[in-house]
Amino acid sequence: MEWKTDALLLRATDYGENDRMATLLTAERGKIGAALKGVKKAGAKLKFAAQPFCFAEYVFAERAGRNTVVSASLHDGFYALREDVGTYYAAAAVCEVCDRLMYEGMVNARLLIAAVSALGEMASGEPAFPLVRFLTQAYALAGYPVTVGECPSCGKRPDERPRFDFASGSFFCSECGAGTPASASTYRVLRAAVGKTPRTPDPDGEKRALRLLQAYCAFQTDEELPALGEYIRMI
C-alpha cells in the first residue's frame, strides 16, 4: 500500500552501505520511521529527502507495518540553516523537541506547523527568539504550558523579581514567594513569545528564557535536549 503526507525530517541515521533510516513528523500519522534506500549513493534522486530539516511531501510504501520512502516532492529544504553553526543547532533543537515530545501513534498537526514556521523564521533571521516561541508552543501542545500572566496567588503582575514554579509552569511575584527566582528579562521575553506583549530584542533575556525552558522540559519529562544545550552554550 502506498500513502503520502507532508512531513518534516527530524533525524536520520546511516543503515547499511547506502541507506538511511529516518524519523519524520507527519501531519496525519504523527511521528513515524521510514527507510530511504540508496540515498547515500552519488546522484541519488532522493538524497535531498534524507537531509536535515527537509520538509516535503513524502510518498511511502507500507509493507508489514514498515515504511519505505519511494518518492518525495520538496516544499523547503531550509538550506540557510546549515550555513551557520549556531543557527544549525537552534534548528536541530526544534527537531529534537519534536522527537522528544512525540511518541509513535500520537498525531499533532499543529506541532508540525509550529516547527516548520520556526525553521522558516530561523532561516531568514536570528534564531533565538523564534526558538523561544516554538518551545512555548511545543510545550503547550504537549500539555506543559508556560503561564506568563498574573501571579496565580495574588493576581498581581510579577515584578522585577519574578519566580518560576516548575511544577505548575507559572510565574509568581516575589511577595508570594513560590518557585525558583527568575530574571525579569526572562519573564518579558516569554510574554512576548506567547503574544502577550510586543517583542523588544533582548539577547540576554532570550538566552535566559532558553535556559529556563530547557530546565522546564527536563523537570516535566526527564528528557535531555543536547542540541538546545549546545545552542545555549554558543550564544
N, C-alpha and C positions, 0 to 999 in steps of 0.2 A: 504494500500500500504506500502511495506517495501522498505527502501533505506539505503545505507551505505556510510560512508565517514570517512576520518581521521579527528579527532577533538581534540582540547585541552580544558580541563575543566577550565573555567575562575572563576567560583564561583558556590556554591551550598548552598541551604537553606533547612532546615527541613520543611516537609509538612506532616501533619498528624502524625500518630504514628510511621510509619515505612518507609515512602517515603521521597525523596528529590527532589527538583526542581533545575535543573542545567541550567547554561548558558554556552554554548560551542562555540568556534570559529572553524568553519569548512572551508575546502578548497573550497568547491563547493557552499555553500549557505551562507557563512559569519557567522554572529552571530545568534544563534538560542537558543530557550528554549526547554527543554525536561524534562519529568518526569522519575525518576528512582525509580521504585516501589520495596518496600520490602528491600531496601539496608541497612536499619538500624537494620535489624534482625541479630542475631548471625549466622555466617556461610553463609550469603547471597553471592551467586556466583558473583553478580555484585557490591559488596561492593567497590572493587578497582576502579571501574569506576566513583564513586562519591567522590573520594579523591582529595585533592588539587594537581594541576599540572599534573593530569593524561592525557597522550597523547596516544590515542588508535584509533583503527578502530571501530567506533560505528555503530551498526545497529539499525535503528529506525522503528517503526510502526507509520505511519501517518494517523490520522483519524480526519476529520473535522478541518484540519489545525493545529492539536496538535500532538506533537511528544512524543513518549514513547520509551525509550531505551529497546530493547529486548535482545540484546547481545553485547559483546564488546571483542575485541582482543587487549591486551595491547602491545603498542610499547615501552613505557618507563614511569615509574611512578615517576622518579626523586626523589626517596626516600631520597637521601642525602640532598636535600633541606630542609628537615624537621628536620635535626639533629642539626642545629644551628639557633638560633632565628634571628640573623642578616641576614643570608642567606635566611631564610624563608620570611622575609619582603621584601628583594630585589626581590625574585621570585614572591611574591604577587604583587609587583609593576608592573612587566611585565604583569601579567594577568589583573591588574587594568587598565593599559593604554589601552590594547586591548579592554576592556569592555567600557571604556570611549570614545574611538575614533571611535568605530564601532557602527553603528546603524543596526537594523534588516533590512535585504534586501540588505545591502552593502556586496559585495564579494571582498576579497583581500587575495588571497592565499599567496602572498609574506609576508604579516604581520604574518600569521601563521608560515611560515618557519622561519622568523626572531625571533619570540617568542620562538619556540622550540629550535632553535640554541642557544639563550641566556640562556635558562634554562639548557641546556646541559653543557655550559661553566661554569655556576654558580655551578653546581653540582660537578664539578671537580676542582674548584679553587676559588679564591677570586671573589666575585660577583660585586664589584663596577664598574670596567671598562666594563665588559660585559653589565651591566645595562646602563651605559652611551652610549655605542654603540647602544644598542637596542633602546633607546629613540630617538636618532638621526635618526635611520632608520624608526621607527614608525611615528615620526613627519613628515618626508619627504613623507612617503606613504599616510599620511592623508592630505597632502597639506600645511604643515607648516615646510618647510626645514630650517635647521640652516646652514647658509653660513659662512664658516671659511676660505675664501680665502683672496684676497687683499681688501683693503678699497674700497668700491664702489664709493667714491667721488674722491679720488686722484690716486687710483691704487697701492698705496704702501702697503707693508705688515704691519699690525698693530704692534706697538712697544710694549715696556714693560708696556704701559698704554692703552690697548685697551678699546673700548667702544662697548656696545652691544645695538642695536636698536630692541626693542621688536616688533615693528610694521612690520619690514621687515625681522627679523631673521638674520640680518647681523652684522658682526663686522666691526667697523670703527677704524681708527687710532685716536690718541689723538688730533692731529693737526686739523682734520676736525670736531671733537667735537660732532658728532651726537650720540645719545643714552646715555645709563647709564654706568658708569665706571665698568669695569670688570677686573679680575686679568689676568696676563699673563699666569699663570698656567692653568686657565680655558680655555683660547684660545688654548694652546698647547695640553691639553687633548682632546679637541673636534676635533682638527685637526687630532690627532691620531685615534680618534673614527671613523671618516669618511674616513680613509685610506690615508690621505694626507702625513703623516709622520709616521715613526715607533713609537711604543709605548715605553715610558720610564716610569716605575712605579712612580706614584706621588699621594699618598693617599690624600694629602691636595687638590691638583688640581682636583682630581676626585670628592671629596666632593663638592668643589666649583662648578664644572660643573653640578653636580646633582641639586644643589640649583638653578642654573640658568635655567636648563631645567624644573624644577618644576614650577618656576615662569613664564616661557615662555608658558607652557601649560595653566596655569591659565589665562594669558593675551589673548591668542588666542582663547580659548574655554570656558572660565568661569568654567572649571571643576577642582575640587579639587582632589588631589591624596593623600589620607591619608596614604596608605601603603608606598608610596615613602617618604612622610614626616617623618614617623616613622623610616624608614631605615636611612635616613639622620641624624636624631637625635641620632641614636645609634652608628654611625661610627665616 
